[in-house]
Amino acid sequence: MTSQKGVRSKLETMKISAVGVKVAALPNSYGRGIPPRLKLGVLSIETDEGTSGETFVSGPGASPEVVGQQIASVVRPILLGGNPLDIGRIWHALEARSRALDNTVQGYVDVALWDIAGKVAGLPIHRLLGNVRTTVPAYVSSWHHSTPEEYAEEALAYREQGIGAYKLHPPSCGRVFGEEVRGVTLDIAACSAVRHALGPEAPLFLDAAFSYSYQQAIRVGKTIEELDYLWYEDPLPAHDLHGYTRLKPHLHIPILATEVTVGGPHALPVWIISGATDYLRDDVVIKGGITGLIKIAHLAEAFGMNCEIHDAYNALNNVASLHVAAAIKNCEWFEILTPHPEGQYNFDHLNMGLAEPFVIDGEGRGVVPDRPGLGVEIDWDRLRAAGLQEIS
């Protein structure tokens, strides 16, 4: 039997022995705004003790190939020979090199290191973080549709599958895909249609994805207040701190901003002290991984604010987000983004690349994995069949 002293010595001398990214092109049929083959990378950090940590690499930001090249040229020399449990030291080392890296790289590396930490400790990540729960209420986050009827149909379809909370990305979000959108009348109609379809008790949210002018933001905000929506997300451009401080006094519905602010935890105090947002909005990919997200959540908690965690762009990073959500008290919801083929209301995007699906319990709650590390297995067979190749 290995002594406690021996285990401690082994962990203290553990070294990172290999770092690399492999990329596959997975076929998909999600429809508008998503290419027919979706690039998905896997970052692997290996140790001389045989434990490895992984996470997926995808959008936003640079492509998996570019991220892989940056990791090979900039990150690998920093990591090799170091102890993977020095998560804080590595986080700060990558932050100091942020000008040479895509803003997603720090987050990917951090998630993979936490995966190692959980595995060597024999605990799921949320236990290492100090969990407060093991399930988190989930909501379906819509894709972009063209008619109010499509939103109502989608919301009802996912409620039948057990998730009754729903967030709209309204027709105006078509601007993201280069579509011409005029006015907000259709957005208001879509919000009304979903409320009518789901009834007065359903938790509903609106994410305008930075689409509105100041006048439009007021008009839509007052409408969804009357419809009893729970929050109003990103109505104005992400940089428009002044616009948000002007908007908030006109509305009672909580404002949720800061999704894509640059600068991680350091960029957010000004949003708090200026009263520009009611909640902070962050994720593990573009805000510095699990370490960065915990820093932001604790910052919000110190000011009595929620930190609502954003969809993390791919399945394995969504698992990481769920671990964090289980370890903080000031996050009420777990977001499930649902691009899907027209009329096929599935959870393929949530589970893409995983050997087993996310578990959603009978009350519409995401169940946090209880195995060590991230606690889920990658579907390596599917990735190899999609042409998995290493980036050097």
matplotlib code that plots the C-alpha trace (Angstrom):
import matplotlib.pyplot as plt

x = [0.0, 1.4, 2.0, 0.5, 4.0, 4.8, 1.7, 2.5, 6.1, 4.9, 2.5, 5.2, 7.6, 5.1, 6.1, 4.3, 5.8, 3.8, 1.4, -0.4, -3.6, -5.3, -8.0, -10.9, -13.6, -16.9, -19.9, -23.0, -26.3, -27.1, -28.2, -27.8, -24.6, -22.7, -20.6, -21.4, -18.1, -17.3, -13.6, -13.1, -9.7, -8.6, -5.9, -4.0, -1.6, 0.3, 2.3, 5.3, 3.0, 0.6, -2.2, -3.5, -5.9, -8.0, -10.4, -12.0, -10.8, -13.3, -14.7, -14.9, -11.7, -8.9, -9.4, -8.3, -5.4, -4.2, -4.7, -2.8, 0.2, 0.2, 0.2, 3.0, 5.2, 4.4, 2.7, 4.5, 7.9, 6.3, 4.6, 7.1, 8.9, 6.6, 4.2, 0.7, -0.7, 0.9, -2.3, -2.1, 1.5, 0.7, -2.4, -0.4, 2.4, 0.0, -1.7, 1.7, 2.0, -1.5, -0.4, 1.1, -1.9, -5.6, -7.7, -9.1, -5.7, -5.3, -8.8, -8.2, -4.9, -6.5, -9.4, -7.0, -4.8, -7.9, -8.8, -5.4, -5.8, -9.1, -7.8, -4.7, -6.8, -9.5, -12.2, -14.5, -13.4, -16.4, -15.3, -11.9, -13.5, -15.7, -19.1, -22.4, -24.7, -24.6, -27.3, -27.9, -31.2, -30.8, -32.4, -32.5, -30.8, -32.3, -30.6, -31.6, -35.0, -37.0, -40.6, -42.3, -43.9, -40.5, -39.4, -42.7, -42.5, -38.9, -39.6, -42.5, -40.5, -37.7, -40.2, -41.6, -38.0, -37.8, -36.4, -39.1, -36.8, -36.0, -33.9, -34.5, -31.8, -34.4, -34.7, -32.5, -29.6, -29.6, -27.2, -24.6, -24.9, -25.0, -28.7, -30.6, -32.9, -35.1, -36.6, -37.5, -41.2, -40.5, -38.4, -41.2, -43.7, -41.3, -41.0, -44.8, -45.4, -43.1, -44.7, -48.1, -47.0, -45.3, -47.6, -47.1, -44.9, -42.1, -38.7, -37.9, -34.9, -33.9, -30.4, -30.3, -26.6, -25.6, -28.2, -30.1, -29.7, -30.4, -34.0, -34.7, -33.2, -35.6, -38.6, -37.8, -36.8, -40.2, -42.0, -40.3, -40.7, -44.5, -44.0, -42.2, -38.9, -36.2, -33.2, -32.3, -28.9, -26.5, -29.0, -26.3, -22.8, -20.4, -18.1, -21.0, -20.5, -22.1, -25.1, -25.7, -25.5, -28.1, -30.3, -30.6, -32.6, -35.4, -35.9, -36.7, -35.7, -32.1, -29.5, -26.9, -23.8, -20.0, -20.1, -17.3, -15.5, -11.7, -9.4, -10.9, -11.4, -9.5, -12.1, -15.1, -14.8, -15.7, -19.0, -19.8, -19.0, -20.6, -23.9, -23.9, -25.1, -27.0, -25.2, -21.8, -21.6, -18.6, -17.4, -14.3, -13.1, -12.6, -12.3, -9.4, -10.7, -11.9, -9.4, -10.6, -14.2, -13.9, -12.1, -15.0, -17.7, -16.1, -15.7, -19.5, -20.3, -18.4, -20.8, -23.9, -24.2, -24.9, -22.3, -24.3, -22.1, -22.3, -22.4, -18.7, -18.9, -18.3, -19.2, -16.1, -15.9, -19.6, -18.8, -16.1, -18.7, -21.1, -18.4, -17.9, -21.6, -21.9, -19.2, -20.6, -23.8, -24.3, -25.1, -28.8, -28.7, -26.8, -27.1, -27.7, -27.2, -29.2, -28.3, -30.1, -31.5, -34.8, -37.6, -35.2, -35.1, -32.1, -29.1, -26.4, -24.4, -24.3, -22.9, -20.7, -17.5, -18.5, -18.8, -21.8, -24.5, -25.0, -27.4, -30.5, -32.6, -36.4, -36.6, -34.7, -31.4, -27.9, -26.3, -22.6, -20.3, -19.1, -16.0, -12.5, -11.5, -14.0, -15.6, -16.6, -15.0, -14.2, -15.5, -12.1, -13.5, -15.8, -13.0, -10.6, -13.2, -13.5, -9.8, -8.2, -4.7, -2.0, -1.0, 2.7]
y = [0.0, 3.4, 5.7, 9.2, 10.6, 8.6, 9.9, 13.4, 13.0, 11.5, 14.5, 17.0, 15.5, 14.9, 16.5, 17.4, 15.2, 16.1, 18.8, 18.7, 19.4, 17.0, 18.2, 16.4, 17.7, 16.3, 16.2, 18.0, 19.3, 22.1, 24.5, 28.2, 29.8, 26.5, 24.8, 21.2, 20.0, 21.3, 21.5, 20.1, 19.9, 18.0, 19.5, 16.8, 17.5, 14.3, 13.6, 11.3, 9.4, 8.4, 10.8, 13.1, 16.0, 17.0, 19.5, 20.4, 23.3, 25.0, 28.4, 31.2, 33.0, 31.3, 27.9, 24.8, 24.6, 28.1, 27.4, 24.1, 26.0, 28.6, 25.9, 24.1, 27.2, 29.3, 27.2, 23.8, 25.3, 26.8, 23.6, 20.8, 19.7, 21.6, 20.3, 20.2, 21.0, 24.4, 25.7, 29.2, 29.7, 28.5, 30.6, 33.8, 32.7, 32.5, 35.7, 37.4, 36.1, 37.0, 39.2, 36.1, 33.9, 33.8, 34.7, 31.2, 29.5, 30.3, 28.8, 25.6, 24.9, 25.7, 23.3, 20.4, 21.1, 20.9, 17.6, 16.3, 17.7, 15.9, 12.6, 12.5, 13.4, 10.8, 13.5, 15.4, 19.0, 20.4, 18.6, 20.2, 23.6, 23.1, 22.3, 23.6, 21.2, 18.4, 19.5, 22.9, 24.1, 24.1, 26.2, 25.7, 28.5, 28.8, 29.2, 32.0, 31.6, 33.7, 33.5, 33.7, 30.3, 28.6, 29.8, 28.7, 25.3, 24.8, 25.8, 23.4, 20.6, 20.9, 21.2, 17.8, 16.5, 17.8, 21.4, 24.0, 27.1, 28.8, 31.7, 33.4, 34.6, 36.6, 37.3, 40.4, 38.0, 37.3, 40.3, 37.9, 35.8, 38.9, 38.9, 42.2, 42.8, 45.8, 46.9, 44.9, 44.2, 40.5, 40.1, 41.3, 39.0, 36.1, 36.9, 37.1, 33.9, 31.9, 33.3, 32.4, 28.9, 28.0, 29.8, 32.3, 30.2, 29.2, 30.8, 32.8, 34.9, 37.1, 37.4, 40.1, 39.4, 43.1, 43.8, 46.8, 50.6, 52.4, 53.2, 49.6, 48.3, 50.3, 49.3, 45.6, 45.7, 47.2, 44.6, 41.6, 43.2, 43.0, 39.4, 38.6, 37.5, 36.8, 38.7, 40.8, 39.8, 41.9, 44.3, 46.9, 46.5, 44.8, 47.9, 50.3, 50.8, 54.2, 52.9, 50.3, 52.9, 55.0, 52.0, 50.4, 53.2, 52.8, 49.1, 46.9, 43.6, 42.5, 43.3, 40.6, 41.9, 41.3, 38.1, 39.1, 41.8, 41.6, 41.3, 38.5, 39.3, 42.6, 44.1, 43.6, 45.9, 49.0, 47.3, 46.6, 50.0, 51.9, 50.0, 49.0, 45.4, 43.5, 40.2, 39.2, 36.8, 34.6, 31.2, 29.0, 29.5, 33.2, 34.3, 32.2, 28.7, 27.3, 29.4, 32.6, 31.8, 31.1, 34.5, 36.2, 34.4, 35.3, 38.9, 39.0, 37.3, 40.0, 42.6, 40.5, 39.7, 36.6, 35.2, 33.5, 31.1, 31.3, 28.3, 27.2, 26.5, 22.8, 19.7, 19.2, 22.8, 22.8, 19.9, 22.2, 25.0, 22.7, 21.8, 25.5, 26.1, 23.3, 25.0, 28.5, 29.7, 32.8, 31.0, 30.0, 28.4, 26.1, 27.1, 24.5, 26.0, 24.0, 24.4, 21.6, 20.5, 22.2, 20.5, 18.0, 19.1, 17.2, 17.7, 16.6, 19.9, 19.5, 16.0, 16.3, 14.4, 12.7, 9.0, 9.5, 12.2, 14.9, 13.8, 16.0, 14.8, 14.7, 18.2, 19.8, 20.0, 19.3, 16.5, 17.2, 14.2, 12.4, 10.7, 12.1, 15.2, 16.4, 12.9, 12.2, 10.1, 11.4, 9.5, 8.8, 6.4, 9.1, 11.7, 9.2, 8.4, 12.2, 12.4, 13.2, 14.6, 16.2, 19.8, 20.3]
z = [0.0, -1.0, 2.0, 2.2, 2.1, -1.0, -2.8, -1.9, -3.2, -6.4, -7.0, -6.2, -8.7, -11.5, -14.8, -18.0, -20.7, -23.9, -25.1, -28.4, -30.4, -32.8, -35.2, -36.9, -39.2, -38.0, -40.4, -39.2, -40.5, -38.1, -40.8, -41.1, -39.9, -39.4, -42.1, -43.1, -41.5, -38.1, -37.0, -33.6, -31.9, -28.8, -26.6, -24.7, -21.8, -20.8, -17.7, -16.9, -14.5, -17.3, -16.5, -19.2, -19.3, -22.3, -23.6, -26.9, -29.1, -31.5, -32.2, -31.2, -32.1, -34.1, -35.8, -34.0, -36.4, -35.5, -31.8, -32.2, -33.8, -31.0, -28.4, -30.1, -30.5, -27.5, -24.8, -25.1, -24.1, -21.0, -19.9, -20.7, -17.5, -15.2, -12.7, -14.1, -10.6, -10.7, -12.3, -10.9, -12.0, -15.5, -15.7, -14.9, -17.3, -20.2, -19.2, -19.5, -23.1, -24.1, -27.0, -28.6, -28.2, -29.2, -26.2, -26.0, -25.5, -21.8, -21.1, -23.1, -21.2, -17.9, -18.4, -19.4, -16.3, -14.0, -15.7, -14.7, -11.1, -10.7, -12.0, -9.8, -6.8, -7.7, -7.5, -9.9, -10.5, -8.7, -5.5, -5.8, -6.2, -3.2, -4.7, -3.4, -5.4, -7.9, -10.3, -12.0, -13.6, -17.4, -20.1, -23.8, -25.8, -29.2, -32.5, -34.9, -36.5, -39.0, -37.6, -34.2, -34.9, -35.2, -31.7, -30.2, -31.8, -30.7, -27.1, -26.9, -28.4, -25.8, -23.0, -24.1, -23.7, -20.1, -20.3, -19.9, -19.5, -22.8, -24.2, -27.5, -29.9, -31.8, -35.6, -35.3, -34.5, -38.2, -38.4, -37.0, -40.2, -42.5, -43.0, -43.4, -40.4, -40.1, -36.8, -33.8, -34.4, -35.3, -32.2, -30.0, -31.8, -31.2, -27.5, -27.2, -29.1, -26.8, -23.7, -25.1, -26.0, -22.7, -20.4, -17.6, -15.3, -17.8, -17.2, -20.3, -21.3, -24.2, -25.7, -28.4, -29.2, -29.3, -32.1, -30.9, -30.9, -27.7, -28.6, -29.8, -26.6, -24.5, -26.6, -26.5, -22.8, -21.7, -23.7, -22.2, -18.7, -19.3, -20.5, -17.3, -18.8, -16.3, -17.9, -20.8, -22.3, -24.4, -26.1, -26.9, -28.4, -26.1, -25.7, -25.0, -21.2, -21.4, -23.3, -20.6, -17.8, -19.7, -20.4, -16.9, -15.2, -17.8, -17.1, -14.2, -15.8, -14.9, -17.5, -18.3, -20.1, -20.3, -22.4, -24.7, -22.9, -23.4, -20.5, -18.3, -14.6, -14.9, -17.4, -15.2, -12.1, -14.1, -15.2, -11.6, -10.1, -12.9, -12.4, -16.1, -15.6, -13.0, -13.6, -15.0, -18.0, -18.6, -19.8, -19.5, -23.1, -23.5, -19.9, -18.8, -18.2, -14.9, -12.9, -14.7, -14.3, -10.6, -10.1, -11.9, -10.0, -6.7, -7.9, -8.6, -5.3, -3.4, -4.9, -4.4, -8.1, -10.1, -12.5, -15.2, -17.2, -20.9, -23.3, -23.8, -27.6, -27.4, -25.4, -23.2, -22.2, -21.4, -19.0, -17.4, -17.1, -15.4, -12.8, -12.1, -11.9, -9.3, -7.2, -7.0, -5.4, -7.5, -10.8, -11.3, -14.7, -17.1, -20.8, -23.5, -27.0, -29.5, -33.2, -35.0, -38.4, -39.2, -37.3, -35.5, -31.9, -30.5, -28.3, -30.7, -30.4, -26.6, -26.9, -30.0, -29.5, -26.2, -25.8, -23.5, -23.5, -20.9, -18.2, -17.7, -14.8, -14.7, -13.4, -16.2, -14.3, -15.7, -13.6, -12.8, -13.6, -10.5, -11.9, -11.5, -13.5, -16.1, -15.6, -19.2, -22.0, -25.5, -28.5, -30.0, -32.6, -34.0, -34.1, -35.8, -38.4, -39.0, -39.9, -36.6, -37.3, -35.0, -35.4, -35.1]

ax = plt.figure().add_subplot(projection="3d")
ax.plot(x, y, z, "-o")
ax.set_aspect("equal")
plt.show()
